[in-house]
Amino acid sequence: QVQLLESGGGLVQAGGSLRLSCAASGGTGGSYGMGWFRQAPGKEREFVAAINWNGISTYYTDSVKGRFTISRDNAKNTAYLQMTRLKPEDTAVYYCAAAREPMYGNAWYRKLGYEYWGQGTQVTVSS
């Protein structure tokens, strides 16, 4: 069993930056991909970014490419999402998730396949 805890959310003006962290505990001995999803009011939870178990491969939704960077530090059992040039449309609750690898193709972009989820952290971007 893996427990995930997000932190780092908050209120920021458009154009600003935030770094989200996701600390993992419990069953971290295996190989896990890590993903970030977000959910705005009235919308479905959507994929944001993912990174494979050793950090070699990353995946991003088009709307955040060039602005967000996902990374991980396995020695600290922590994944990060560095968000820059934030826009009001980035406002959402951000969730981290863990998926047992191997993961293939489009599975990285879908909620199905991520076994463990954190409780979320609010990101609000003001205009």
C-alpha positions as CSV (number, residue, x, y, z in Angstrom):
1,Q,0.0,0.0,0.0
2,V,1.2,3.5,-1.0
3,Q,0.1,6.7,0.7
4,L,0.6,10.0,-1.2
5,L,0.5,13.5,0.3
6,E,0.5,16.6,-1.9
7,S,1.7,20.0,-0.7
8,G,2.7,23.4,-2.2
9,G,-0.6,24.7,-3.5
10,G,-1.7,28.2,-2.9
11,L,-2.8,31.5,-4.4
12,V,-0.6,33.1,-7.0
13,Q,-1.0,35.9,-9.6
14,A,-1.1,35.1,-13.3
15,G,2.5,34.7,-14.6
16,G,3.8,33.5,-11.3
17,S,5.2,30.1,-10.2
18,L,4.5,27.3,-7.7
19,R,6.1,24.0,-7.0
20,L,4.0,21.1,-5.9
21,S,5.4,18.2,-4.0
22,C,4.1,14.7,-3.6
23,A,5.6,12.7,-0.7
24,A,5.1,8.9,-0.9
25,S,5.2,6.4,2.0
26,G,4.3,2.8,2.5
27,G,4.9,0.3,-0.3
28,T,7.5,2.2,-2.2
29,G,9.8,-0.7,-2.8
30,G,8.5,-1.5,-6.3
31,S,8.7,0.5,-9.6
32,Y,6.1,3.2,-9.8
33,G,5.3,5.9,-12.3
34,M,4.0,9.1,-10.9
35,G,1.4,11.4,-12.4
36,W,-0.2,14.7,-11.7
37,F,-3.9,15.3,-12.5
38,R,-6.1,18.3,-11.9
39,Q,-9.8,19.0,-11.5
40,A,-11.5,22.4,-11.9
41,P,-15.1,23.0,-10.6
42,G,-17.6,21.4,-12.9
43,K,-15.0,19.6,-14.9
44,E,-13.6,16.0,-15.0
45,R,-10.3,15.2,-13.5
46,E,-7.7,15.6,-16.3
47,F,-4.2,14.5,-16.9
48,V,-1.4,17.1,-16.4
49,A,2.0,15.3,-16.4
50,A,3.7,12.0,-15.6
51,I,7.1,10.6,-15.1
52,N,8.3,7.0,-15.2
53,W,10.0,5.1,-12.4
54,N,13.6,6.2,-13.1
55,G,12.8,9.7,-14.4
56,I,14.0,9.0,-17.9
57,S,10.6,9.5,-19.6
58,T,8.1,12.4,-19.1
59,Y,4.7,13.1,-20.5
60,Y,2.6,16.3,-20.6
61,T,-0.7,17.5,-21.7
62,D,-0.4,20.1,-24.5
63,S,-1.7,23.0,-22.4
64,V,1.2,22.8,-20.0
65,K,4.1,21.9,-22.3
66,G,6.9,24.5,-21.9
67,R,5.4,25.8,-18.6
68,F,5.3,22.9,-16.2
69,T,8.1,20.4,-15.4
70,I,7.6,17.1,-13.6
71,S,10.5,15.5,-11.7
72,R,11.2,13.1,-9.0
73,D,13.8,12.3,-6.3
74,N,13.6,8.6,-5.5
75,A,16.0,8.9,-2.6
76,K,13.4,11.2,-1.0
77,N,10.3,9.3,-2.3
78,T,9.0,12.5,-3.6
79,A,7.7,13.8,-7.0
80,Y,7.4,17.4,-8.0
81,L,5.5,19.6,-10.4
82,Q,7.2,22.9,-11.1
83,M,4.6,25.3,-12.6
84,T,5.7,28.5,-14.2
85,R,3.9,31.2,-16.2
86,L,0.7,30.2,-14.5
87,K,-2.7,31.2,-16.1
88,P,-6.1,31.5,-14.5
89,E,-7.2,28.4,-16.4
90,D,-4.6,26.4,-14.4
91,T,-6.8,26.9,-11.3
92,A,-7.8,23.5,-10.0
93,V,-7.3,21.0,-7.3
94,Y,-4.1,19.1,-8.2
95,Y,-3.7,15.4,-7.4
96,C,-0.7,13.2,-7.5
97,A,-1.0,9.5,-8.4
98,A,1.1,6.4,-8.5
99,A,1.0,3.6,-11.1
100,R,2.7,0.3,-10.9
101,E,5.0,-0.1,-13.9
102,P,5.3,-1.1,-16.6
103,M,2.9,1.4,-18.2
104,Y,2.4,1.5,-21.9
105,G,1.4,4.2,-24.4
106,N,-1.8,6.1,-23.7
107,A,-2.1,4.6,-20.2
108,W,0.1,7.4,-18.9
109,Y,-2.6,9.9,-19.8
110,R,-5.5,8.2,-18.2
111,K,-6.8,7.9,-14.7
112,L,-7.3,4.1,-15.1
113,G,-4.0,2.4,-14.2
114,Y,-3.0,4.8,-11.4
115,E,-3.6,2.7,-8.3
116,Y,-2.9,5.3,-5.6
117,W,-4.1,8.8,-5.2
118,G,-3.4,11.7,-2.9
119,Q,-6.1,14.0,-1.5
120,G,-5.2,17.0,-3.6
121,T,-3.9,20.5,-3.1
122,Q,-5.6,23.7,-4.3
123,V,-3.9,25.9,-6.8
124,T,-5.6,29.3,-7.5
125,V,-4.3,31.7,-10.1
126,S,-5.7,35.2,-10.1
127,S,-5.9,37.6,-13.0
